[in-house]
Amino acid sequence: QVQLVQSGGGLVQAGGSLRLSCAASGRTFSMHGMGWFRQGPGKEREFVAAIAWSGGNTYYADSVKGRFTIFRDNAKNTVYLQMNSLRPEDTAVYYCAATRPFTYYSGTFLKTPDPYNYWGQGTQVTVSS
């Protein structure tokens, strides 16, 4: 069982930056694909970014490409989401998620909620205009 604990988030002005962190328990972190999703007010949960277990491949939603960066530190069992040039439409509750370990998933599949078995508690990001 993997537990994910998120930190970071908060209130920021448009154009600002925030970094979200997601710390995982267990010894298999490096073998999990990791993703970030978000759910804005009145909206469905949507994909934001993902990183393969190898760390070599990253994937982004078109809406955040060039502004957000997902990266992982396997020594710290942590995945991060660096968010720059934030916009009011980025306001949402952000969730990190982990796939099953030791399993390959395509980039297309990682952009869906389906391969993720473990979810963080969510953290609020609010971007003011």
Backbone as a printed PyTorch tensor [residue, N CA C, xyz], in Angstrom:
tensor([[[  0.8380,  -1.1860,   0.0000],
         [  0.0000,   0.0000,   0.0000],
         [  0.8790,   1.2440,   0.0000]],

        [[  0.5850,   2.1780,  -0.8630],
         [  1.3420,   3.4130,  -0.9570],
         [  0.4800,   4.5520,  -0.4430]],

        [[  1.0450,   5.3600,   0.4290],
         [  0.3590,   6.5510,   0.9000],
         [  1.0450,   7.7760,   0.3270]],

        [[  0.2380,   8.7120,  -0.1540],
         [  0.7550,   9.9290,  -0.7680],
         [  0.3280,  11.1240,   0.0700]],

        [[  1.2970,  11.9350,   0.4600],
         [  1.0220,  13.1070,   1.2790],
         [  1.4780,  14.3350,   0.5180]],

        [[  0.5450,  15.2100,   0.2390],
         [  0.8310,  16.4040,  -0.5420],
         [  1.1290,  17.5980,   0.3410]],

        [[  1.9270,  18.5110,  -0.2030],
         [  2.1930,  19.7860,   0.4590],
         [  2.4060,  20.8450,  -0.6100]],

        [[  2.3950,  22.0720,  -0.1730],
         [  2.5010,  23.1890,  -1.1090],
         [  1.1270,  23.7360,  -1.4130]],

        [[  1.0180,  24.5010,  -2.4530],
         [ -0.2490,  25.1160,  -2.8010],
         [ -0.4560,  26.4090,  -2.0490]],

        [[ -1.6450,  26.9810,  -2.2220],
         [ -1.9640,  28.2340,  -1.5600],
         [ -2.4980,  29.2580,  -2.5330]],

        [[ -2.3680,  30.5100,  -2.1340],
         [ -2.8860,  31.6310,  -2.9200],
         [ -1.7330,  32.3840,  -3.5680]],

        [[ -1.8690,  32.6620,  -4.8490],
         [ -0.8190,  33.3770,  -5.5750],
         [ -1.4780,  34.2800,  -6.6110]],

        [[ -0.8050,  35.3540,  -6.9440],
         [ -1.3110,  36.2370,  -7.9850],
         [ -1.0000,  35.6730,  -9.3670]],

        [[ -1.7960,  36.0600, -10.3250],
         [ -1.5520,  35.6460, -11.7050],
         [ -0.1300,  36.0280, -12.1170]],

        [[  0.5210,  35.0940, -12.8060],
         [  1.8980,  35.2940, -13.2100],
         [  2.9020,  34.7590, -12.2160]],

        [[  2.4340,  34.3850, -11.0510],
         [  3.3120,  33.8770, -10.0120],
         [  3.6060,  32.3970, -10.1790]],

        [[  4.3290,  31.8750,  -9.1850],
         [  4.7630,  30.4740,  -9.2200],
         [  4.4460,  29.7810,  -7.9030]],

        [[  4.2450,  28.4880,  -8.0030],
         [  4.0830,  27.6250,  -6.8300],
         [  4.7050,  26.2840,  -7.1420]],

        [[  5.1100,  25.5840,  -6.0890],
         [  5.5830,  24.2190,  -6.2510],
         [  4.7930,  23.3090,  -5.3260]],

        [[  4.2500,  22.2660,  -5.9060],
         [  3.5610,  21.2340,  -5.1460],
         [  4.4870,  20.0500,  -4.9550]],

        [[  4.3780,  19.4290,  -3.7960],
         [  5.1640,  18.2410,  -3.4950],
         [  4.2230,  17.1020,  -3.1270]],

        [[  4.6750,  15.9130,  -3.4000],
         [  3.9030,  14.7090,  -3.0740],
         [  4.8790,  13.6490,  -2.6160]],

        [[  4.8490,  13.3590,  -1.3280],
         [  5.7650,  12.3860,  -0.7440],
         [  5.0750,  11.0410,  -0.6090]],

        [[  5.7610,   9.9980,  -1.0260],
         [  5.1860,   8.6560,  -1.0120],
         [  5.8430,   7.7910,   0.0450]],

        [[  5.0490,   6.9250,   0.6340],
         [  5.5880,   5.9390,   1.5700],
         [  6.0220,   4.7180,   0.7790]],

        [[  6.7470,   3.8450,   1.4420],
         [  7.1170,   2.5810,   0.8260],
         [  8.4540,   2.6050,   0.1260]],

        [[  8.8400,   1.4270,  -0.3690],
         [ 10.1600,   1.2520,  -0.9560],
         [ 10.1380,   1.1300,  -2.4700]],

        [[  8.9510,   1.2440,  -3.0590],
         [  8.8530,   1.0060,  -4.4990],
         [  8.5960,   2.2760,  -5.2860]],

        [[  8.8070,   3.4380,  -4.6530],
         [  8.4410,   4.6990,  -5.2910],
         [  9.0410,   4.8250,  -6.6850]],

        [[ 10.2880,   4.4690,  -6.8350],
         [ 10.9560,   4.6640,  -8.1220],
         [ 10.3380,   3.8290,  -9.2430]],

        [[  9.5290,   2.8460,  -8.8830],
         [  8.9180,   1.9670,  -9.8760],
         [  7.4620,   2.3170, -10.1550]],

        [[  7.0040,   3.4550,  -9.6440],
         [  5.6290,   3.9000,  -9.8980],
         [  5.6230,   5.0290, -10.9070]],

        [[  4.7070,   4.9570, -11.8600],
         [  4.4210,   6.1510, -12.6340],
         [  3.6700,   7.1210, -11.7310]],

        [[  3.9170,   8.4130, -11.9000],
         [  3.2980,   9.4150, -11.0440],
         [  2.5850,  10.4530, -11.9000]],

        [[  1.4780,  10.9580, -11.3870],
         [  0.7230,  11.9490, -12.1350],
         [  0.1520,  13.0250, -11.2360]],

        [[ -0.1960,  14.1190, -11.8430],
         [ -0.9170,  15.2060, -11.1890],
         [ -2.2090,  15.4580, -11.9610]],

        [[ -3.2820,  15.5770, -11.2110],
         [ -4.5860,  15.9140, -11.7680],
         [ -5.1240,  17.1140, -11.0050]],

        [[ -6.1390,  17.7430, -11.5350],
         [ -6.7530,  18.8620, -10.8280],
         [ -8.2550,  18.8910, -11.0990]],

        [[ -8.9500,  19.4960, -10.1560],
         [-10.3900,  19.6430, -10.2970],
         [-10.7610,  21.0650,  -9.9040]],

        [[-11.1660,  21.8430, -10.9030],
         [-11.5780,  23.2110, -10.6670],
         [-13.0270,  23.2840, -10.2170]],

        [[-13.4510,  24.4480,  -9.7550],
         [-14.8320,  24.6140,  -9.2930],
         [-15.8400,  24.2800, -10.3930]],

        [[-16.7260,  23.3500, -10.1010],
         [-17.7550,  22.9740, -11.0680],
         [-17.2470,  22.2030, -12.2600]],

        [[-16.0190,  21.7160, -12.1670],
         [-15.4380,  20.9920, -13.3050],
         [-15.1020,  19.5640, -12.9200]],

        [[-14.9060,  18.7440, -13.9340],
         [-14.4670,  17.3770, -13.6930],
         [-12.9540,  17.3660, -13.4730]],

        [[-12.5010,  16.3130, -12.8410],
         [-11.0640,  16.1530, -12.6320],
         [-10.3800,  15.9960, -13.9910]],

        [[ -9.2590,  16.6810, -14.1550],
         [ -8.5580,  16.6300, -15.4300],
         [ -7.0750,  16.3760, -15.2180]],

        [[ -6.4840,  15.7890, -16.2190],
         [ -5.0620,  15.4880, -16.2070],
         [ -4.2430,  16.7690, -16.3100]],

        [[ -3.1290,  16.8040, -15.5820],
         [ -2.2130,  17.9430, -15.6470],
         [ -0.8410,  17.5110, -16.1760]],

        [[ -0.2410,  16.5290, -15.5130],
         [  1.1080,  16.1100, -15.8970],
         [  1.3720,  14.7110, -15.3570]],

        [[  2.2910,  14.0080, -16.0090],
         [  2.6730,  12.6810, -15.5520],
         [  4.1350,  12.4400, -15.8660]],

        [[  4.7160,  11.5340, -15.0960],
         [  6.1010,  11.1550, -15.3100],
         [  6.2040,   9.6450, -15.1690]],

        [[  6.8730,   9.0290, -16.1190],
         [  7.0160,   7.5790, -16.0950],
         [  7.8990,   7.1480, -14.9330]],

        [[  7.8060,   5.8640, -14.5820],
         [  8.5700,   5.3840, -13.4300],
         [ 10.0540,   5.5510, -13.6490]],

        [[ 10.4890,   5.4980, -14.8870],
         [ 11.9050,   5.6740, -15.1750],
         [ 12.3500,   7.1160, -15.0270]],

        [[ 11.3760,   8.0350, -15.0320],
         [ 11.6880,   9.4540, -14.9390],
         [ 12.1070,  10.0610, -16.2480]],

        [[ 12.2380,   9.2390, -17.2850],
         [ 12.7350,   9.7500, -18.5430],
         [ 11.6800,  10.4140, -19.4020]],

        [[ 10.4380,  10.0010, -19.2380],
         [  9.3590,  10.5310, -20.0690],
         [  8.3720,  11.3150, -19.2220]],

        [[  8.0370,  12.4840, -19.7030],
         [  7.0440,  13.3140, -19.0430],
         [  5.9480,  13.6740, -20.0340]],

        [[  4.7800,  13.9500, -19.4980],
         [  3.6100,  14.2270, -20.3210],
         [  2.8390,  15.3700, -19.6880]],

        [[  2.2730,  16.2190, -20.5280],
         [  1.5770,  17.3930, -20.0330],
         [  0.2760,  17.6280, -20.7800]],

        [[ -0.6800,  18.1900, -20.0780],
         [ -1.8750,  18.7070, -20.7320],
         [ -1.4740,  19.9310, -21.5620]],

        [[ -2.1470,  20.1240, -22.6560],
         [ -1.8170,  21.2640, -23.5220],
         [ -1.9430,  22.5870, -22.7740]],

        [[ -2.8710,  22.6450, -21.8390],
         [ -3.1380,  23.8980, -21.1330],
         [ -1.9960,  24.3120, -20.2030]],

        [[ -1.1160,  23.3820, -19.8530],
         [ -0.0320,  23.7220, -18.9170],
         [  1.3500,  23.5580, -19.5460]],

        [[  1.3990,  23.0560, -20.7560],
         [  2.6850,  22.8070, -21.4120],
         [  3.4750,  24.0970, -21.5300]],

        [[  4.7310,  24.0340, -21.1470],
         [  5.5820,  25.2150, -21.1870],
         [  5.5320,  26.0610, -19.9320]],

        [[  4.5660,  25.7920, -19.0560],
         [  4.4370,  26.5450, -17.8040],
         [  4.6800,  25.6660, -16.5850]],

        [[  4.2660,  24.4130, -16.6560],
         [  4.4010,  23.4890, -15.5310],
         [  5.4850,  22.4620, -15.8490]],

        [[  6.1400,  22.0040, -14.7970],
         [  7.1530,  20.9620, -14.9360],
         [  6.9550,  19.9240, -13.8470]],

        [[  6.8860,  18.6650, -14.2500],
         [  6.8210,  17.5650, -13.2970],
         [  8.2050,  16.9290, -13.2290]],

        [[  8.6430,  16.6560, -12.0170],
         [  9.9160,  15.9680, -11.8540],
         [  9.8790,  15.1850, -10.5560]],

        [[ 10.8010,  14.2470, -10.4370],
         [ 10.7730,  13.3670,  -9.2700],
         [ 12.1780,  13.2380,  -8.6920]],

        [[ 12.2200,  13.0180,  -7.3980],
         [ 13.4640,  12.7270,  -6.6870],
         [ 13.2580,  11.3840,  -6.0120]],

        [[ 13.7470,  10.3440,  -6.6330],
         [ 13.5120,   9.0040,  -6.0970],
         [ 14.2080,   8.7870,  -4.7580]],

        [[ 15.2830,   9.4900,  -4.5170],
         [ 15.9720,   9.3550,  -3.2310],
         [ 15.1180,   9.8970,  -2.0850]],

        [[ 14.2300,  10.8360,  -2.4140],
         [ 13.3500,  11.4270,  -1.3970],
         [ 11.9220,  10.9010,  -1.4940]],

        [[ 11.6970,   9.9510,  -2.4120],
         [ 10.3400,   9.4070,  -2.5920],
         [  9.3220,  10.5090,  -2.8440]],

        [[  9.7080,  11.4830,  -3.6330],
         [  8.8580,  12.6590,  -3.8180],
         [  8.7560,  13.0330,  -5.2970]],

        [[  7.5510,  13.4150,  -5.6850],
         [  7.3250,  13.9730,  -7.0030],
         [  6.8580,  15.4220,  -6.8200]],

        [[  7.2640,  16.2630,  -7.7390],
         [  6.9790,  17.6800,  -7.6410],
         [  6.2380,  18.1750,  -8.8800]],

        [[  5.5100,  19.2450,  -8.6930],
         [  4.9110,  19.9560,  -9.8150],
         [  5.2670,  21.4320,  -9.6570]],

        [[  6.1830,  21.8850, -10.4860],
         [  6.5630,  23.2880, -10.4950],
         [  5.6360,  24.0300, -11.4480]],

        [[  4.9440,  25.0270, -10.9140],
         [  3.9460,  25.7500, -11.7020],
         [  4.3730,  27.2060, -11.8290]],

        [[  4.6450,  27.6230, -13.0390],
         [  5.0440,  28.9960, -13.3200],
         [  3.9900,  29.6830, -14.1830]],

        [[  4.0600,  30.9940, -14.2410],
         [  3.1340,  31.7890, -15.0660],
         [  1.6900,  31.3730, -14.8080]],

        [[  1.3520,  31.2770, -13.5420],
         [  0.0170,  30.8000, -13.1770],
         [ -1.0660,  31.7600, -13.6400]],

        [[ -2.1930,  31.1630, -13.9720],
         [ -3.3530,  31.9060, -14.4740],
         [ -4.5560,  31.6270, -13.5750]],

        [[ -5.5170,  32.5270, -13.5620],
         [ -6.7200,  32.2650, -12.7480],
         [ -7.3860,  30.9360, -13.1030]],

        [[ -7.3230,  30.5260, -14.3510],
         [ -7.9520,  29.2610, -14.7360],
         [ -7.2080,  28.0370, -14.2150]],

        [[ -6.0410,  28.2460, -13.6150],
         [ -5.3270,  27.1380, -12.9700],
         [ -5.8640,  26.8750, -11.5630]],

        [[ -6.7570,  27.7150, -11.0930],
         [ -7.3450,  27.5320,  -9.7690],
         [ -8.0760,  26.1930,  -9.6990]],

        [[ -7.6930,  25.3760,  -8.7230],
         [ -8.2580,  24.0360,  -8.6090],
         [ -7.6910,  23.3610,  -7.3700]],

        [[ -8.2810,  22.2350,  -7.0430],
         [ -7.6620,  21.3190,  -6.0850],
         [ -6.7920,  20.3670,  -6.8970]],

        [[ -5.5490,  20.2770,  -6.5150],
         [ -4.5900,  19.4500,  -7.2320],
         [ -4.3440,  18.1530,  -6.4760]],

        [[ -4.3160,  17.0530,  -7.2240],
         [ -4.1120,  15.7300,  -6.6490],
         [ -2.9100,  15.0550,  -7.2920]],

        [[ -2.0730,  14.4540,  -6.4720],
         [ -1.0490,  13.5950,  -7.0430],
         [ -1.5600,  12.1540,  -6.9950]],

        [[ -0.9840,  11.3290,  -7.8480],
         [ -1.4430,   9.9490,  -7.9520],
         [ -0.2880,   9.0590,  -8.3680]],

        [[ -0.3760,   7.7930,  -7.9860],
         [  0.6630,   6.8200,  -8.3100],
         [  0.0390,   5.5930,  -8.9540]],

        [[  0.7290,   5.0640,  -9.9430],
         [  0.2790,   3.8230, -10.5640],
         [  0.7450,   2.6290,  -9.7590]],

        [[  0.3340,   1.4720, -10.1660],
         [  0.9130,   0.2640,  -9.5870],
         [  2.3960,   0.2290,  -9.9330]],

        [[  3.1900,  -0.3830,  -9.0960],
         [  4.6200,  -0.4520,  -9.3970],
         [  4.9370,  -1.5310, -10.4230]],

        [[  6.1060,  -1.4070, -11.0130],
         [  6.6450,  -2.4400, -11.9000],
         [  5.7520,  -2.6980, -13.1150]],

        [[  5.0250,  -1.7070, -13.5260],
         [  4.1100,  -1.8650, -14.6570],
         [  4.3020,  -0.7220, -15.6400]],

        [[  4.4870,  -1.0610, -16.9050],
         [  4.6400,  -0.0360, -17.9260],
         [  3.2630,   0.4770, -18.3620]],

        [[  3.1500,   1.7820, -18.4930],
         [  1.9440,   2.4000, -19.0280],
         [  2.3440,   3.3960, -20.1060]],

        [[  1.6070,   3.4270, -21.1670],
         [  1.9080,   4.3760, -22.2370],
         [  1.5880,   5.8010, -21.7880]],

        [[  2.1530,   6.7430, -22.4970],
         [  1.8740,   8.1310, -22.1860],
         [  0.4000,   8.4500, -22.3170]],

        [[ -0.2250,   7.8860, -23.3230],
         [ -1.6610,   8.1150, -23.5240],
         [ -2.4630,   7.6250, -22.3280]],

        [[ -2.1080,   6.4550, -21.8230],
         [ -2.8290,   5.8890, -20.6950],
         [ -2.5550,   6.6730, -19.4160]],

        [[ -1.3270,   7.1600, -19.2420],
         [ -0.9840,   7.9290, -18.0480],
         [ -1.7580,   9.2410, -17.9660]],

        [[ -2.2950,   9.6870, -19.0760],
         [ -3.0770,  10.9250, -19.0750],
         [ -4.5200,  10.7070, -18.6280]],

        [[ -4.8690,   9.4770, -18.3400],
         [ -6.1980,   9.1630, -17.8350],
         [ -6.0940,   8.7470, -16.3740]],

        [[ -7.1890,   8.7870, -15.6050],
         [ -7.1340,   8.3660, -14.2000],
         [ -6.9910,   6.8460, -14.0420]],

        [[ -7.2140,   6.0980, -15.1150],
         [ -7.3440,   4.6420, -15.0030],
         [ -6.1590,   3.9200, -14.3930]],

        [[ -4.9100,   4.2420, -14.7370],
         [ -3.8080,   3.4410, -14.2090],
         [ -3.3830,   3.7980, -12.7910]],

        [[ -4.0090,   4.7930, -12.2030],
         [ -3.5760,   5.2700, -10.8920],
         [ -4.3660,   4.5890,  -9.7810]],

        [[ -3.6350,   3.9020,  -8.9240],
         [ -4.2760,   3.1770,  -7.8140],
         [ -4.2550,   3.9490,  -6.5060]],

        [[ -3.3670,   4.9250,  -6.4110],
         [ -3.1750,   5.6400,  -5.1510],
         [ -3.2750,   7.1350,  -5.4080]],

        [[ -3.9520,   7.8140,  -4.4700],
         [ -4.1960,   9.2420,  -4.6400],
         [ -3.8430,   9.9960,  -3.3680]],

        [[ -3.3280,  11.2020,  -3.5650],
         [ -3.0760,  12.0830,  -2.4400],
         [ -4.3600,  12.7370,  -1.9630]],

        [[ -4.2330,  13.5180,  -0.9080],
         [ -5.4100,  14.0920,  -0.2680],
         [ -5.9160,  15.3520,  -0.9750]],

        [[ -5.1340,  15.8780,  -1.8900],
         [ -5.5300,  17.0890,  -2.5880],
         [ -5.0220,  18.3300,  -1.8880]],

        [[ -4.7030,  19.3400,  -2.6780],
         [ -4.2540,  20.6100,  -2.1200],
         [ -4.7940,  21.7380,  -2.9880]],

        [[ -5.2480,  22.7850,  -2.3400],
         [ -5.8850,  23.8870,  -3.0490],
         [ -4.8390,  24.8430,  -3.6210]],

        [[ -5.0290,  25.1930,  -4.8730],
         [ -4.2400,  26.2430,  -5.5160],
         [ -5.2280,  27.2970,  -6.0080]],

        [[ -5.0350,  28.5180,  -5.5670],
         [ -5.9040,  29.6140,  -5.9720],
         [ -5.0600,  30.7120,  -6.6040]],

        [[ -5.4220,  31.0890,  -7.8170],
         [ -4.6860,  32.1160,  -8.5430],
         [ -5.6060,  33.3180,  -8.7190]],

        [[ -5.2110,  34.4200,  -8.1580],
         [ -6.0340,  35.6290,  -8.2390],
         [ -5.6060,  36.4810,  -9.4340]],

        [[ -6.5750,  37.1620,  -9.9920],
         [ -6.2870,  37.9950, -11.1750],
         [ -5.8830,  39.4010, -10.7640]]])
